Amino acid sequence: MAQENEAQVRGLSIGVVVPTGALWGLTPIAFLLSGDPLRALLSGVLLAGLLVVYWKVVVGHIAGTGPGPHAGRTFALFAVVVYGSFPLLGLAWAYMPLIVGSAALLLLRFRLAAPVLAAVTAAEIPLTLTIGGLARNAALQAAAAVFVASVVAAGIVHYARFIRELRELRAVLAEMAVDEDRVRLAAELHDLLGQTLASIRLKTEVALALFDRDRDRAMDEIEATVLIASEAREEIGDVVAARRSLDLGAELSAAVALIELTGARCDLRLGLTEIDEVTGDALAWIVREAATNVVRHSTARTCVIELDDKDGRVHLLITNDGARRATRGDGSGLIGLRQRVDRLHGDLKAEETGTDGFELRVWLPAVHDQERVITVDSRSAG
């Protein structure tokens, strides 16, 4: 999870800083076009250095680590370099105070950043009037442009941080949705075992009390205890082996919703409308387990779930494009799916596709019981 978060922060930071650097690069280009290569070189070096510092500021902000203990010094560096370069670079440098304005919004507390931004905006007017020699209306327009550009630049960084936090929240919600089913199963087992163990204890106590006085009744109680234990074993086996019936349509819809909760796009393709109940029950558990694996063991951005009929057999295909190399292989979940498919005389194939892709293919007999056919409708989850 930490590596995924770092990758997200790095990707979002690149998405912010690259266009920012391209925008800043217009100033050296302007010097080159005006036939002033020395100023072009000087401005390029200054902006490259500021962009390196700005990269660190953006990464820290998107990652949520804050500006750090040297935020004031970093902001002072931006201000000194930008305003100290005006006498050397002149009018072509007129819009660079936007760097100072956006840095204030990212590095300083808002109660301090707001007046600093106002000061940067106000200072733009005398700077462009005196150093740039602009007319009053043009100086006012330059001040407004610096203000808007500063707010937009900082807003883009804030938006990137919001995207990162939203992705984290989606991942957490997806994990919670997966865990909810585990909790339900644990609660079911708890209730079952609690009632069964209480009955066994009561029957055993009665048998012990009757053992010396009425051994026939005591034996009846012991036999009843054995029967309770046998029934409990079968019920626990049903729960653990997941043999209780599921609705395939509901599981398909739930799988799509769960995968899309992580931010991925899931495409559901249904090529049949009716399916044998036994086959449908098995496929429902496979879909649930596969969706859980996609959420927990992949960084998928796209996923496809396809169900159709091929050569008289039901075919299920689940693919995603974000398999993690460290977690690939036949885990306990995949082993359980193989056992389920084998019991129905079907075939299961799980393999990597491409660099990061993974697909699960299942073929099952189309009919097990001709009299028990169910309708496949993914809308039944609602």
C-alpha positions in Angstrom: 0.0 0.0 0.0 2.8 2.4 0.8 4.4 1.8 -2.6 1.1 2.3 -4.3 0.7 5.6 -2.5 4.2 6.8 -3.4 3.5 5.9 -7.0 0.3 7.9 -7.0 2.0 10.9 -5.4 4.8 10.7 -7.9 2.4 10.4 -10.9 0.2 13.2 -9.8 3.2 15.4 -9.0 4.6 14.8 -12.5 1.2 15.7 -13.9 1.3 19.1 -12.1 5.0 20.0 -12.4 5.5 19.2 -16.1 2.9 21.6 -17.5 4.0 24.1 -14.9 7.6 23.9 -16.1 6.4 24.2 -19.7 4.6 27.4 -18.8 7.6 28.8 -17.0 9.7 27.9 -20.0 7.9 30.5 -22.2 10.0 33.2 -20.6 13.4 31.9 -21.8 11.8 31.2 -25.2 10.6 34.9 -25.3 14.2 36.0 -24.7 15.5 33.7 -27.5 12.9 35.0 -29.9 13.8 38.6 -29.1 17.5 37.8 -29.8 18.8 37.9 -26.3 20.4 34.4 -25.6 22.3 35.6 -22.5 19.1 36.5 -20.7 17.5 33.4 -22.1 20.2 31.3 -20.5 20.0 33.2 -17.2 16.3 32.9 -16.9 16.4 29.2 -17.9 18.9 28.4 -15.2 16.9 30.4 -12.5 13.6 28.8 -13.5 15.1 25.3 -13.6 16.4 25.7 -10.1 13.1 27.1 -8.9 11.3 24.2 -10.6 13.3 21.6 -8.6 12.4 23.3 -5.3 8.7 23.6 -6.6 8.7 19.9 -7.3 9.6 19.1 -3.7 6.9 21.5 -2.5 4.3 19.9 -4.8 5.2 16.3 -3.7 5.0 17.2 0.0 1.6 18.9 -0.5 0.1 16.1 -2.5 1.5 13.5 -0.2 -0.1 15.3 2.8 3.2 15.6 4.7 2.9 19.4 4.9 5.4 22.1 3.9 7.9 21.0 6.6 9.8 23.1 9.1 11.6 25.1 6.5 8.5 26.4 4.7 9.3 30.0 5.5 12.8 29.7 4.1 11.6 28.0 1.0 9.1 30.8 0.4 11.8 33.4 1.0 13.9 31.7 -1.6 11.2 32.0 -4.2 10.6 35.6 -3.4 14.3 36.6 -3.4 15.0 34.9 -6.7 11.9 36.2 -8.5 12.0 39.8 -7.3 15.8 40.0 -7.3 15.9 39.1 -11.0 13.6 41.9 -12.2 16.5 44.4 -12.7 18.3 41.9 -14.9 15.5 40.4 -16.8 13.0 43.3 -17.2 9.6 43.1 -18.8 9.8 39.5 -19.9 10.0 38.5 -16.2 6.8 40.5 -15.4 4.6 37.5 -14.8 7.0 35.5 -12.7 5.7 36.8 -9.4 2.9 34.2 -9.9 5.6 31.7 -8.6 5.7 33.7 -5.4 1.9 33.8 -5.1 1.4 30.1 -5.7 4.3 29.3 -3.3 2.6 31.4 -0.6 -0.6 29.5 -1.0 1.2 26.1 -0.8 3.8 26.9 1.9 2.1 29.3 4.3 -0.9 29.2 6.5 -3.9 30.7 4.8 -4.2 33.6 7.3 -0.7 34.6 6.2 -0.8 33.4 2.6 -3.9 35.6 1.8 -2.2 38.9 2.6 1.0 37.8 1.0 -0.9 37.0 -2.2 -2.6 40.4 -2.0 0.8 42.1 -1.6 2.3 40.2 -4.6 -0.7 41.3 -6.7 -0.4 44.9 -5.6 3.4 45.0 -6.1 2.9 43.9 -9.7 1.5 47.3 -10.6 4.5 49.5 -9.7 6.9 46.8 -11.0 5.4 46.7 -14.4 5.0 50.5 -14.5 8.6 51.3 -13.5 10.7 48.4 -14.8 8.5 47.3 -17.7 7.3 50.7 -18.7 3.7 49.5 -19.2 0.7 51.7 -19.3 -1.5 51.8 -16.2 -4.3 49.6 -17.7 -1.7 47.1 -18.9 -0.1 47.1 -15.4 -3.5 46.4 -13.8 -4.1 43.6 -16.2 -0.7 42.1 -15.4 -1.5 42.3 -11.6 -4.9 40.5 -12.3 -3.1 37.9 -14.4 -0.6 37.2 -11.6 -3.4 36.9 -9.0 -5.4 34.5 -11.1 -2.4 32.4 -12.2 -1.3 32.1 -8.6 -4.7 30.9 -7.4 -5.0 28.5 -10.4 -1.5 27.0 -9.9 -2.1 26.4 -6.2 -5.6 25.1 -6.9 -4.3 22.5 -9.3 -1.9 21.2 -6.6 -4.8 21.1 -4.1 -6.9 19.2 -6.7 -4.2 16.7 -7.2 -4.0 16.1 -3.5 -7.8 15.7 -3.4 -7.5 13.0 -6.1 -4.9 11.2 -4.1 -7.0 11.3 -1.0 -10.1 10.2 -2.9 -8.2 7.2 -4.3 -7.1 6.2 -0.8 -10.6 6.5 0.5 -11.9 4.4 -2.4 -9.3 1.7 -1.6 -10.2 1.7 2.1 -14.0 1.5 1.3 -13.3 -1.4 -1.1 -11.3 -3.2 1.7 -14.1 -2.6 4.1 -16.6 -4.0 1.6 -14.5 -7.1 1.3 -14.0 -7.5 5.0 -17.8 -7.1 5.6 -18.4 -10.5 4.1 -15.6 -12.0 6.3 -17.3 -10.4 9.3 -20.7 -11.8 8.3 -19.2 -15.3 7.9 -17.4 -15.0 11.3 -20.7 -13.8 12.9 -22.5 -16.8 11.3 -20.0 -19.2 12.7 -20.0 -17.5 16.1 -23.8 -17.8 16.4 -23.7 -21.4 15.1 -20.9 -22.6 17.4 -22.3 -20.6 20.4 -25.7 -22.3 20.2 -24.2 -25.7 19.5 -21.6 -25.7 22.2 -24.2 -24.5 24.7 -26.4 -27.5 23.8 -23.5 -29.9 24.0 -22.5 -28.6 27.4 -26.1 -28.9 28.7 -26.5 -32.4 27.3 -23.2 -33.5 28.8 -24.0 -32.1 32.2 -27.3 -33.9 32.2 -25.6 -37.2 31.1 -23.0 -36.8 33.9 -25.7 -36.2 36.5 -27.7 -39.3 35.3 -24.7 -41.6 34.8 -24.8 -43.2 38.3 -28.6 -43.2 38.6 -30.0 -44.0 35.2 -27.4 -45.1 32.7 -30.0 -45.7 29.9 -31.1 -42.0 30.1 -27.5 -41.0 30.3 -26.7 -42.9 27.2 -29.6 -41.2 25.4 -28.2 -37.8 26.4 -24.8 -38.8 25.1 -26.2 -40.0 21.8 -28.1 -36.8 21.5 -24.9 -34.9 22.2 -23.1 -36.9 19.4 -26.0 -36.1 17.0 -25.8 -32.4 17.8 -22.0 -32.4 17.2 -22.5 -34.2 13.9 -25.2 -31.8 12.7 -23.0 -28.8 13.8 -20.1 -30.3 11.8 -22.2 -30.5 8.7 -23.4 -26.9 9.1 -19.9 -25.6 9.7 -18.8 -27.5 6.7 -21.5 -25.8 4.6 -20.4 -22.4 5.8 -16.6 -22.9 5.5 -16.9 -24.7 2.1 -19.3 -22.0 1.0 -21.9 -24.4 -0.3 -24.9 -22.1 0.5 -26.7 -20.8 -2.5 -25.9 -17.4 -4.0 -27.6 -15.3 -6.6 -25.4 -15.0 -9.6 -27.0 -11.8 -10.9 -26.6 -10.2 -7.5 -22.9 -11.3 -7.3 -22.2 -9.9 -10.7 -23.6 -6.5 -9.8 -21.9 -6.6 -6.4 -18.5 -7.4 -8.1 -18.8 -4.5 -10.5 -19.7 -2.1 -7.7 -16.9 -3.4 -5.5 -14.3 -3.1 -8.3 -15.5 0.3 -9.4 -15.3 1.5 -5.8 -11.5 1.3 -6.0 -11.6 3.8 -9.0 -11.2 1.1 -11.6 -13.6 0.7 -14.6 -15.4 -2.6 -14.8 -17.1 -3.8 -17.9 -19.8 -6.5 -17.5 -20.7 -8.5 -20.6 -23.5 -11.0 -20.4 -24.0 -13.4 -23.3 -26.7 -15.5 -21.8 -29.9 -15.0 -19.8 -30.6 -18.3 -18.1 -28.3 -20.8 -16.4 -28.5 -24.0 -14.5 -28.9 -23.4 -10.7 -25.9 -25.6 -9.7 -23.7 -23.9 -12.2 -25.0 -20.5 -11.3 -24.3 -21.1 -7.6 -20.7 -22.1 -8.3 -20.1 -19.2 -10.7 -21.5 -16.8 -8.1 -18.9 -17.9 -5.5 -16.2 -17.7 -8.2 -17.2 -14.1 -9.1 -17.2 -13.1 -5.5 -13.8 -14.6 -4.8 -12.3 -13.2 -8.1 -13.7 -9.7 -7.3 -12.1 -9.9 -3.8 -8.8 -10.8 -5.4 -8.9 -7.9 -7.8 -9.5 -5.5 -5.0 -6.9 -6.9 -2.6 -4.2 -8.2 -4.9 -4.2 -5.8 -7.9 -3.9 -2.2 -8.8 -6.3 -2.6 -11.7 -7.6 0.4 -13.7 -9.8 -1.7 -16.0 -11.5 -5.0 -15.5 -13.8 -7.1 -17.7 -16.3 -9.8 -16.5 -17.7 -11.8 -19.3 -20.2 -14.6 -19.1 -21.4 -16.5 -22.1 -22.1 -20.0 -23.6 -19.5 -21.7 -25.7 -19.7 -25.2 -27.2 -22.4 -26.2 -24.8 -20.5 -25.1 -21.7 -20.8 -21.9 -19.6 -17.7 -19.7 -20.0 -16.7 -17.1 -17.4 -13.8 -14.7 -18.1 -12.5 -12.2 -15.5 -9.5 -10.0 -16.5 -7.7 -7.0 -15.0 -4.7 -4.9 -16.0 -3.1 -4.4 -12.6 -1.8 -7.8 -11.2 0.9 -7.4 -8.6 3.9 -9.6 -9.3 4.4 -10.4 -5.6 1.0 -11.9 -5.1 0.5 -13.9 -8.3 0.2 -17.6 -8.1 -2.1 -20.2 -6.7 -3.1 -18.8 -3.3 -5.6 -20.4 -1.0 -8.5 -18.6 -2.7 -7.5 -19.9 -6.1 -7.0 -23.4 -4.8 -10.5 -23.3 -3.3 -12.0 -22.2 -6.7 -10.1 -25.0 -8.5 -11.6 -27.5 -6.0 -15.1 -26.1 -6.6 -14.7 -26.3 -10.4 -13.3 -29.8 -10.2 -16.3 -31.0 -8.2 -18.5 -29.9 -11.1 -16.2 -31.5 -13.7 -15.3 -28.1 -15.1 -12.0 -26.4 -16.0 -10.2 -23.4 -14.5 -7.3 -21.5 -16.0 -5.6 -18.6 -14.3 -2.6 -16.9 -15.9 -0.7 -13.6 -16.5 -1.4 -11.7 -19.7 1.1 -9.1 -20.9 3.2 -7.1 -18.4 0.6 -6.5 -15.7 -2.5 -8.3 -16.8 -4.2 -11.3 -15.2 -7.1 -13.4 -16.4 -9.3 -16.1 -14.9 -11.2 -18.4 -17.2 -13.7 -21.0 -16.0 -15.7 -23.5 -18.1 -18.5 -25.4 -16.4 -21.2 -27.8 -17.8 -24.2 -25.8 -19.0 -26.7 -28.1 -17.3 -26.6 -30.2 -14.1 -30.3 -30.4 -13.3 -32.7 -29.7 -16.2 -35.5 -28.8 -13.9 -33.7 -26.1 -11.9 -32.9 -23.2 -14.2 -32.4 -19.6 -13.0 -32.4 -16.3 -14.7 -29.2 -14.3 -14.9 -29.9 -10.6 -14.4 -27.2 -8.4 -12.9 -29.9 -5.9 -11.9 -31.1 -8.3 -9.2 -28.5 -6.9 -6.8 -30.6 -3.8 -6.4 
